[in-house]
Amino acid sequence: MTDSAGWPMRILAAAGGLSLLFGVTVGIFWLPVHLALPGPLMHALPCYALGLMLWLHLPTHRTVRQLLAVGVFFSVNFALNNLLHLTTVKSDWYPPTLWVWGNVLAEAACSVAAVVVLARLVALLPDGRYRYGSERIVLRPLWPLPIVLPAVFGLFSLWALFLPVHEVEAWVFVLGALVLVARCLCSPDLPHRRWLLVFGVAALVLLLGRAVVLSSRTWASDVDTGLLYVTGLLLGGLPSLFVPVAVAVAAFRRGLLGMRLVVRPVVIYGLLWLVIGGWYLGTAMTLGLAVGQYLPLGLAVLVTAMATMVGQPARTRLNQVAARWAFGRRPTNFELLVQFGTTLEHAFELDRLAPRLACCLREGLDLRWTRVRLGSGELVAEGVAGDPAEHGTKTLIRLGDDVLGAIECGPKAEGRFTAADHDLVETLARQSALAVHNTRLTAELSARVEQTQRQARELAASRARIVHTQDTERRRIERRLHDGIQQELVALVAKLRLVRNQVRRGGEHADSTLAEVQNDAYLVIEELREFAHGIHPPVLTDQGLVAAVTSSARRLPLPVTIEVEDSVATARFPVNIEESAFFLISEALTNVLKHADATQAVIRLTRTPEELLLSVRDDGAGFQPGSAGGSGLTGMRDRADAVGGKLQVISEPGAGTTIHAQLPARSGEADV
């Protein structure tokens, strides 16, 4: 819409606003309230306010422009009516002066024009355009009524003008509702057809009943009193209140006008609050005026006050319904706590709990954004709902003196934070602290369970390797005994048999043969000693760990330095500890000879009150940690684990290798 095309509607809207302001001002300060105010409140204000609001969003929509035009016509009508009563006296009406004639005819024309436009608006919902030729035939003849009706009846008698106007406008509304129902029945593709059909049928029933009642007698606000006065007001304002409100609700909630209107909920609630407040005030004023005509002033004031007190709960309930309709249903604080409690039951991980808490808080308190951080240290999760672009309030999540996270809340979409909102956030923070604490305990328990399971698997594997090693060693001993010592003993027995035969034949060579047998026996004894030393060196049992290590190191073709702490030199340890330490050192020295290509090795033995510490260091080739994991190192780890100790291997390519072992040294210890 160009600026030139929008100027007529702008001028019309301005004229309607000024007329409404003038009519209300005159009605409040200079005219009787029961004659001047009900008209603007019941007819002009709903149509003009809702029409203006919709027109600001949809300035080119035909239905919206028609609704604004209805409000303008009603506003001008009541402005002219109040102006006429303000500028005339009773004598000007008997007989009517030219000023009175002109104003009354203009009022009638505006009233009929408003009725025609409003009826056409109802008939052509939702787009304000004709769909069938029959609609043009029925509705287009209504356009001349604002001129023809006042001209035909008003020129003959000023008082004869009011009755036809009321009757004609009542049946014109019925005609508009009837056309809408027919349009819905004949148009399966009509947008929002089901809702429009319901609205059309409801409007047809209400307006038809209204037309029958209005046609049964003459209703006049300046003559009727009491219940008749109230009934006349309600009947007169029914179309101008029911139709605009229904159209506005459908436009906001159902997209009736072809697009979704983005209106802040606070604006919708404010308008509904004004409508409810206007109804409450109008009802109280009407009741007070009606009672004041029959009762003394003091008693009338008392009755009005009591009626106001009785109507206050209904007004409060209506305001609550309006708030729920505008802002949506919001959970109460108790419901929010229950909802979060349910979340805690099903979300055991902080990564799931933090986003749920953020969404729960944002929806429950209608916040623009929420950010929740749960956990501390390595166990931290964050959940964000909305866009945290503005400054917010921060509530720490504490458990005792420990800070376990924070809840940051942005401003509310509508309104301000209340004390109840802060209490709710703090309550959720306390619940979150317990959840984080429980999650930490669960994580620690899971880690310990996993560690225990891993240790159990390692222990099972270690036991399997130990059993396999024992079987392998047993077979090795068997082969060595069978292939080595047993064969030498068999040869020794054969030589003894030879000596016996030589002695029987004269014994010339018996001495030399016996000498050979003696030497062979010494060799077998030495081999048995070496074999026994490999299984369990006697010196380890007789003299202890240091002596056994020293004896073993002397046998190596490699310079070995032994560093022994004084507290270890004379100490004896439990048998299993001494055996494990000796064989760890022996295996380490064997690895040095096989793989290190070293020129020397250093053995160091120290102790603490709780542990025996040993290390074997060489200056060999070394290796990359993790690349060497043969059976030698694995067996050494198994041997250390078997007695509750620990083994650590430190090595770098070109920098040699160091093996550290820590073995328990208190249980069964005996110093000598």
Residue pairs with C-beta under 8 A, 6 or more apart in sequence:
1 59
1 60
6 59
9 55
9 59
9 65
9 68
12 68
12 69
12 72
13 52
13 55
13 68
13 72
15 72
15 75
15 76
16 44
16 48
16 52
16 68
16 71
16 72
16 75
16 76
17 48
17 52
17 75
18 79
19 44
19 72
19 75
19 76
19 78
19 79
20 40
20 44
20 45
20 48
20 71
20 75
20 78
20 79
22 79
22 82
22 83
23 36
23 39
23 40
23 44
23 75
23 78
23 79
23 81
23 82
24 37
24 40
26 36
26 82
26 83
26 86
27 33
27 35
27 36
27 37
27 40
27 82
28 36
28 37
30 86
31 82
31 85
31 86
33 285
33 289
34 221
34 229
34 285
34 286
34 289
35 85
35 221
35 222
36 78
36 81
36 82
36 85
37 285
38 221
38 233
38 237
38 282
38 286
39 74
39 77
39 78
39 81
39 221
40 74
40 75
40 78
41 278
41 282
42 233
42 236
42 237
42 240
42 241
42 282
43 74
43 77
43 78
43 114
43 236
43 237
43 240
44 71
44 74
44 75
44 77
44 78
44 240
45 71
45 278
46 71
46 240
46 241
46 244
46 245
46 275
47 67
47 68
47 70
47 71
47 74
47 114
47 118
47 240
47 244
48 68
48 71
48 72
48 74
48 75
49 71
49 271
49 274
50 67
50 71
50 244
50 245
50 247
50 248
50 271
51 64
51 67
51 68
51 69
51 70
51 71
51 244
52 68
52 71
53 248
53 263
53 267
53 271
54 61
54 64
54 67
54 68
54 247
54 248
54 251
54 257
54 261
55 64
55 65
55 67
55 68
57 64
57 261
57 263
58 64
58 257
58 259
58 261
59 65
61 127
61 128
61 257
61 258
62 124
62 127
62 128
62 129
63 121
63 124
63 125
63 126
63 127
63 128
63 247
63 257
64 257
65 128
66 117
66 118
66 120
66 121
66 128
67 118
67 121
67 244
67 247
69 114
69 117
70 114
70 117
70 118
70 121
70 240
70 244
71 244
73 110
73 111
73 113
73 114
73 117
74 110
74 111
74 114
74 240
76 110
77 107
77 110
77 111
77 114
80 103
80 106
80 107
80 110
81 103
81 107
83 103
84 99
84 100
84 103
84 104
84 107
87 99
88 97
88 99
88 100
92 99
92 100
93 100
96 104
96 158
100 158
101 154
101 158
104 154
104 158
104 161
105 150
105 151
105 154
105 161
108 149
108 150
108 154
108 161
108 165
109 146
109 147
109 150
110 146
111 165
111 169
112 145
112 146
112 149
112 150
112 165
112 168
112 169
113 146
114 240
115 168
115 169
115 172
115 173
115 239
116 142
116 143
116 145
116 146
116 172
118 173
118 176
118 239
118 240
118 243
119 139
119 142
119 172
119 173
119 175
119 176
120 139
120 142
120 176
121 128
121 176
121 243
121 247
122 173
122 176
122 177
122 179
122 180
122 200
122 203
122 243
123 135
123 138
123 139
123 175
123 176
123 177
123 179
123 180
123 183
124 130
124 135
124 139
124 179
124 180
124 183
125 180
125 196
125 199
125 247
125 256
126 190
126 191
126 192
126 196
126 250
126 256
126 257
126 258
127 191
127 257
127 258
130 136
130 139
131 183
131 187
131 190
132 183
132 186
135 179
135 183
138 175
138 179
139 176
139 179
142 172
142 175
145 168
145 172
149 164
149 165
149 168
150 161
150 165
153 160
153 161
153 164
153 165
154 160
154 161
162 218
162 220
163 218
166 214
166 218
166 219
167 211
167 214
167 215
170 207
170 210
170 211
170 214
170 215
171 211
173 207
173 210
173 211
173 239
174 204
174 207
174 208
174 211
177 200
177 203
177 204
177 207
177 208
178 204
180 196
180 199
180 200
180 203
180 204
181 197
181 200
181 201
181 204
183 190
183 196
183 200
184 190
184 193
184 196
184 197
184 200
185 197
187 193
190 196
191 256
191 258
192 250
192 254
192 255
192 256
195 250
195 254
195 256
199 246
199 250
203 242
203 243
203 246
206 238
206 242
207 238
207 239
210 235
210 238
210 239
213 235
214 235
219 228
219 231
219 232
219 235
219 236
220 232
221 229
221 232
221 233
224 232
225 290
225 293
226 290
226 293
226 294
227 290
229 286
229 289
229 290
230 286
230 287
230 290
233 286
245 275
247 256
250 256
251 257
251 261
252 261
252 263
252 268
255 261
264 414
265 326
265 327
265 328
265 413
265 414
266 326
266 414
268 325
268 326
269 322
269 323
269 326
269 327
269 414
272 322
272 325
272 326
273 319
273 322
276 315
276 318
276 319
276 322
277 315
280 311
280 315
283 307
283 311
284 304
284 307
284 308
284 311
287 303
287 304
287 307
288 300
288 301
288 303
288 304
288 307
291 300
291 303
291 304
292 300
295 303
324 330
327 366
327 414
330 363
330 364
330 366
331 339
331 363
331 364
333 420
333 423
333 424
335 364
336 360
336 364
336 424
336 428
337 424
337 427
337 428
337 431
339 360
339 364
340 357
340 360
340 428
340 431
341 431
343 353
343 356
343 357
343 360
344 353
344 431
344 435
347 353
347 356
348 439
348 442
349 381
349 439
350 374
350 375
350 379
350 380
350 381
350 436
350 439
351 381
353 374
353 381
353 383
353 432
353 435
353 439
354 372
354 373
354 374
354 381
354 382
354 383
355 372
355 383
355 384
355 385
356 383
357 372
357 374
357 383
357 407
357 428
357 432
358 370
358 371
358 372
358 383
358 384
358 385
359 370
359 383
359 385
361 367
361 370
361 372
361 385
361 407
361 409
361 425
361 428
362 368
362 369
362 370
362 385
362 386
364 424
365 409
365 412
365 421
365 424
365 425
366 412
366 413
366 414
366 415
367 385
367 386
367 409
367 410
367 411
367 412
367 413
368 386
368 387
368 390
368 410
368 411
368 412
368 413
369 384
369 385
369 386
369 387
369 388
369 389
369 390
369 392
369 410
370 384
370 385
370 386
370 407
370 408
370 409
370 410
371 382
371 383
371 384
371 385
371 388
371 392
371 407
371 408
372 382
372 383
372 384
372 405
372 406
372 407
372 408
372 432
373 380
373 381
373 382
373 405
373 406
373 407
373 408
374 380
374 381
374 382
374 383
374 397
374 404
374 405
374 432
374 435
374 436
374 439
375 381
375 404
375 405
375 436
375 439
375 440
376 402
376 403
376 404
376 405
379 439
379 440
379 443
380 405
386 410
388 408
388 410
390 410
390 411
392 408
392 409
392 410
392 411
393 408
393 409
393 417
394 406
394 407
394 408
395 406
395 407
395 408
395 409
395 422
395 425
395 426
395 429
396 403
396 405
396 406
396 429
397 403
397 404
397 405
397 406
397 407
397 429
397 430
397 432
397 433
397 436
398 404
398 429
398 433
399 433
399 434
399 436
399 437
404 432
404 433
404 436
404 437
405 432
405 433
405 436
407 425
407 428
407 429
407 432
409 417
409 425
411 417
412 421
458 641
459 641
462 637
462 638
462 641
462 642
465 634
465 635
465 638
466 638
466 642
469 635
469 638
477 531
477 535
480 531
481 531
484 527
485 524
485 527
485 528
485 531
488 520
488 523
488 524
488 527
489 524
491 520
492 517
492 520
492 521
492 524
495 513
495 516
495 517
495 520
496 517
498 513
499 510
499 513
499 514
499 517
502 508
502 509
502 510
502 513
503 510
532 538
536 579
537 548
537 551
537 552
537 582
539 547
539 548
539 551
540 547
540 548
540 578
540 579
540 582
544 571
544 572
544 578
544 672
545 568
545 572
545 573
545 578
545 581
545 582
545 605
546 562
546 564
546 568
546 569
546 605
548 578
548 582
549 562
549 582
549 585
549 603
549 605
550 562
552 582
552 585
552 586
552 589
553 560
553 562
553 589
553 603
556 589
556 593
557 593
558 589
558 592
558 593
558 598
558 599
558 600
558 601
559 599
559 600
559 601
560 589
560 600
560 601
560 602
560 603
561 600
561 601
561 602
561 603
562 602
562 603
562 604
562 605
563 602
563 603
563 604
563 605
564 604
564 605
565 605
565 606
565 607
567 606
567 607
568 605
568 606
568 607
568 612
570 671
570 672
571 607
571 669
571 671
571 672
572 578
572 669
572 670
572 671
572 672
573 581
573 612
573 665
573 668
573 669
574 667
574 668
574 669
575 668
576 643
577 612
577 643
577 663
577 664
577 665
577 668
580 639
580 640
580 642
580 643
580 645
580 663
581 605
581 612
581 614
581 661
581 663
583 639
584 614
584 636
584 639
584 640
584 647
584 659
584 661
585 603
585 614
585 616
587 632
587 635
587 636
587 639
588 616
588 636
588 659
589 601
589 603
589 616
590 632
591 632
591 633
592 598
592 601
592 616
592 618
592 620
592 657
595 620
595 621
596 618
596 620
596 621
596 622
596 656
596 657
597 620
597 621
598 618
598 619
598 620
598 621
598 656
599 619
599 620
600 618
600 619
601 616
601 617
601 618
602 615
602 616
602 617
602 618
603 614
603 615
603 616
604 614
604 615
604 616
604 617
605 612
605 613
605 614
606 613
606 614
607 613
607 665
608 665
609 666
610 664
610 665
610 666
611 645
611 662
611 663
611 664
611 665
612 662
612 663
612 664
612 665
613 660
613 661
613 662
614 660
614 661
614 663
615 658
615 659
615 660
615 661
616 658
616 659
617 656
617 657
617 658
617 659
618 656
618 657
618 658
619 656
620 656
620 657
621 653
621 654
621 656
622 651
622 652
622 653
622 654
622 655
622 656
622 657
623 651
623 653
623 657
624 651
624 652
624 653
625 649
625 650
625 651
625 652
628 651
633 649
636 647
636 659
636 661
637 647
640 646
640 647
640 661
640 662
640 663
641 647
643 663
643 664
644 663
644 664
645 661
645 662
645 663
645 664
646 661
646 662
647 659
647 660
647 661
647 662
648 659
648 660
648 661
649 657
649 658
649 659
649 660
650 657
650 658
650 659
650 660
651 657
651 658
